[in-house]
Amino acid sequence: ERGQYRHYMQKEIFEQPRAVADTLEARIHAHGVLPNVFGVGGDEVLATVRGLHIVACGTSYHAGLVAKYWIESHARLPVSVEVASEYRYRDVVVPPDTLFVAISQSGETADTLAALREARRRGYRGTLAVCNVPESSLVREADLKLMTRAGPEIGVASTKAFTTQLTALALLTLRLAGLNGIDADRYAALCAELMHLPRAIDDALALEPAIAELAARFVPRQHALFLGRGVHYPVALEGALKLKEISYIHAEAYPAGELKHGPLALVDESMPVVAVAPSGPLLEKLKSNLQEVRARGGELFVFADTRAGMDETPGTGALIRVDAGGDFIAPAVFTIPLQLLAYHVAVLRGTDVDQPRNLAKSVTVE
Ligand code: F6R
């Protein structure tokens, strides 16, 4: 079953180009997102939507956070994202014509399912499930559905489920952008980028040997800090979650701008700091955040877009270049090296990679 791979997690990491391509299959072409991708009546509902509430747990929640950046930027609709265990017990205000979106690999996560049931009472324009299991309770109970086509995910730590959720949410972003007056050239460019995603992930997977080498530096560590800005902040959150789940190293993610508001106090020679450095206007800001880390002796591991002007090796750590394939798909592409890092650190630490202690694949109780 695992074939040439040592663990299911590694196999699933390498299945991502296929899983993402499958999730795009017959849903998008050069002229845009095809009709009826979200189920019967989906396009009519989406045409009237004025805002979104996204709810999920764990890794799926991180996918929702990425979607907030995407949808607000490209469709100009307000989006809130919340963990399901909070959403379900809160007195939520639902503005008119809000779409409720639940994201779940399994479609059986107790809190997410309860949140959907609660949402149905709260008066949304509609409910959409982004899910990997067609026969799941979540899919059965939502009005609209968008299936990720990751195939079965065995490893407890979610990998291909996450990148296929991002793919599905990118399709949702494009559909909403198209309905809300995005410029035609910009729309076409985003579609082309999304169609390139399987290839871009494939290229990122080629970084495995370099990352496996880096991983050794994390093995004796107790803590690690992950930094990102903008849409890459959720990518940092996901990188930290992967590392803590399977290697049992305490990892925290911060938006890089928050560094000096507290976590900088933790930085010394024994604190590895992992940073995602995309191209674009926030790079200069990030560089000065990294300088603050370097000045305190923190070991820096920077994953930098090949197009970003990161030239020098950052102090004692390492600089790894990633071809992000474009700003839109970059969060999905930068996820790959962080998955590989967590995986190889865990392998070197000798943990049970596919079945980390205390965790279950599907959390069907509260
Ligand atoms: C992390 C992980 C969990 C799940 C979470 C939600 O690697 O797997 O955080 O993402 O339990 O599960 P689903 O997506 O099935 O609702």
Boltz pocket constraint, residues with backbone or C-beta under 6 A from the ligand:
constraints:
  - pocket:
      binder: B
      contacts: [[A, 57], [A, 58], [A, 59], [A, 60], [A, 61], [A, 103], [A, 104], [A, 105], [A, 106], [A, 107], [A, 108], [A, 109], [A, 112], [A, 156], [A, 157], [A, 158], [A, 159], [A, 241], [A, 245], [A, 360], [A, 361], [A, 362], [A, 363]]
      max_distance: 6.0
